[in-house]
Amino acid sequence: MSPPTRAPIAIVVNGPSSAGKSTLCEHLHRALVRRRASHPDAAAFFRVAFDDFLHHVHPHMLPRSFLLLTGGDIQDCASRAPHDGAACFEYVDETLLSSDEREASTTRLARLVLSSVGERFLAGQTLGWGAHLALGTNLLVDAFLQDEAWAVDLRGALTKANARVLLVGLDGDVETLERRERARGDRFPGMARRSARVVHAHDWPREYHVRASIGSGSENDEGKATVDVVVQRVLQELARLEES
């Protein structure tokens, strides 16, 4: 295997839950493939995501709250009670309301908390991305930088691999994020609202090459960009990065 001739590129997409990160990455990855088909010298990209760790988790290691939310089978669930340490992650309700008030609240706040084994796996996953970059593989990273430590780990992996980084930040008004959250049915209520407050508040990343709020394209989405518009903006920034 020949060593890379140029520093690898990492396109990192960060934003709150239900902001459209995976949708953007899907469309952007397709555009990157088409770009390479038209220009064989263009960089090839592999897509990775924060959620990849879920593909490696046995369903019985998922939290009961997640299985109940998604209609999964809790009969053989390893976790017998919330936060007993048997699940790889849990949802923590930070609303600090009584149970009756919580059900009626429109300002529910929730965050994802990994168990010790989940934290180790996520740290290893991030290191793996760095290893791919160090080998010269360009990555499109669908990130979710909820915690400062997750941002620190990712930045460290990118720096160690001497990667050229293109940062894409997605936003969204809370009402839109919560509407998408309810429609998805696989996100704990309150994740969108809380993550919108924190994913862009870490020491890194603070500034983005592209920052946008993705709308559905309807007349109610005035001021928001369509996915295709954001893809084109990212491709333009990528061309500038490649020339530098």
N, C-alpha and C positions, 0 to 999 in steps of 0.2 A: 504494500500500500504506500503510495507516494505521499509525502508530507504536503500540507496545504501551502499554496503559493501566496495566498492573501488571507488576512484576518477574517474569520467567519462573521456572519451577520446574524443578529438576533432581533427579530421584530417582536416586541413585547406589548401585548394588549392588556391593559388593566382597567378595571372599572367595577362598580358595585354589582351585586347579584341582580339578574334580570335586566341588565343594561343593554344586552345584545352582543356580548363579547363573542360567544360561540357562533352566532349567526354571521357576524363580521368576519371571523376567522375562516369560516367555511367559504364565504364568497371570496375573501382575499386569497386563500390558498388556491382556489380554482383559477383566479386571475394570474397568480404567480406561475402556475403550471402552463397556462396559455401563453404567458410571456416567454417562458423558456421554449415552448414549442415553436414560437415565431422567431426567437433569437437564441439559438443553441448555446451561445456563450453566456446567457443570463444565468444568474444564480438559481440553483435548485434549493427548495425549502421543504423541510419536514415539519409537520404540525404536531405540537405537544400541548398538553393542557393540565391545569391544576386538577381537574376532575379525573385525570387518567388513573389516579390511585384507586378510584372506585371500581375500576375494571379488575383490580387485583384483590379486592376484598371479597371474601366469601359472603354470600347473603346472610348467613347466620351471624356474621360479625357486625352487621349493620344495627344501628340503634332501633329500639322498639318504636320510638317516635317517628323515625323515617319510614319504617315498614308500615305503620298504621297510616301515615300520610299518603303513601304510594300504593296501598292495597296489597302489600307483601305478606308473606306467611310468617307469623310470629311464633308458630308452634314450636319450632326448633331453634328459636333465637337464643344465642348464647347469653345475651343480657336478659336478666330476669327483672331488673328494676333500673330506672334511669340513673346514670352516673355510677353504676356498680363496677366500672372498669372493664367490662367484658366486650363492649362495643368499641369499634375503632374511632368513633367520634360521637359527639352528642350535640344537640341544639340547646343552648342556654337562653332562657327567656330573661331579658334584662329590663322588662317593662316596670317591674316592681309595683304591680297592682294586685288587688285581690283577684281570685279566680273569676268572679262575676264581672268585675270591671275589665279584666283582660280580654274576655270574649267580646265585649262591646267596644273595646278601644280601637281607634283608627291610628294610633301612634305606637303600636307594638314594636318592640325592639328585640331582636334575637341575634345571636352570633354562633358561629360554628366553633366548637372546641374539640380538638383532637386528643385522643388518649395518648399515653406515652408511646405505645407501639405505632399509633397513627402518626405522631410527630416524627418518629425515627424514619418511617417509610417516606413521609413527605420530604424530609431532609435528604434522604437517599435519592429520591426522584429528582430533586433539584440538582444535586451533585451529578446525577446522570446526564442531565441536560448540559451541564458544563463540560462533561467528558465528551459528549457528542460534538460540541462546539470546538473543543480543543483538537479534535480529529479533523476539523475543517467542515463539519456539517452545519449548514445554515438552518436556523430554527425559526418557526412562527410559534410564539408562546402565548397561549390563551391563559393568562394569569388571573389570580384572584388574591390580591395582596391585602387581605383583611388585617393581618397582624404585622406589626413592625418586624418581628423576627423572620417572617416569611419573606419580606422585602429585603432584609439584610442578607439572607441566605441566597436569594436570587441574584442580587447585585454582586455578591462575592463570587458566585459561580461564573457570571459573565465577565467579571474583571480577571479572574484567574485564567479564563480561556482567551483573554485578549480580544474579546468580541467587539465588533462594531455594533452599536445598539441603536435601534429606531424605536422610540417610545410612542405608543398610541394610548391616549386616555379617553375613556368613555364616561359620560355623565348621563343624567336623566333626572327630570323632576320626580319627586317622591310619588306623586299620584300615578304617574305613568309606570314607574317601577313596581308599585304595589299592584296595579291592575295586571301587569304581566305576571307577577308573582302568583296571584290568585289563579290566573288562567293556566299557568304551567302545572300546578298541582303537585310538584315535586320539590318545592322549596318551603321551608318552615316559615310561617307568617312572621314578619318582622325582620327577616334577613336583608331584604332590599333597603328598607329605611335605615337600619343601623349601618350597613356596609357603605351606603352612600356618604355617611359622615366620616368614614375612616380610611377608605382605600386610597385617597389622594392626600392624606394628612401626614404621611410618614416623611422622614428626612429624604428618602428616595423612593420613587421618582417625584420630584416637585414640578418639573417642567417637561412638557411633552412636545414631540415634533408635530404630532397631529392630536388635536383634542376636539371631540364632537359629541353630540347627543343624537342618537339614531331614532328617527321616527318611522312610522308605518307608511308614510307617503300620503296620508289622508290630509284633508284641509284642516284638521284639528292639530296637525303637527307643524304649524308655522314656526320657523326658527330652528327646526331640527333637520338634519341631513339624512338623505336616504343612504342605505348601505352602499350602493354603487358609487355615490359621490365620495363617501369616506374611503372606499377602496382606491379610487383614483388619486385622492390626496396622499394616501400611503405610498402608492406606486411612484408618485412624483418625488416624495421625500426619499424613497429608496434609491431612485436614480441619482439624486444629489449625493447620498451617502456613498454610493458605489464610485462616484467620480472623485470623491475626496481622498 
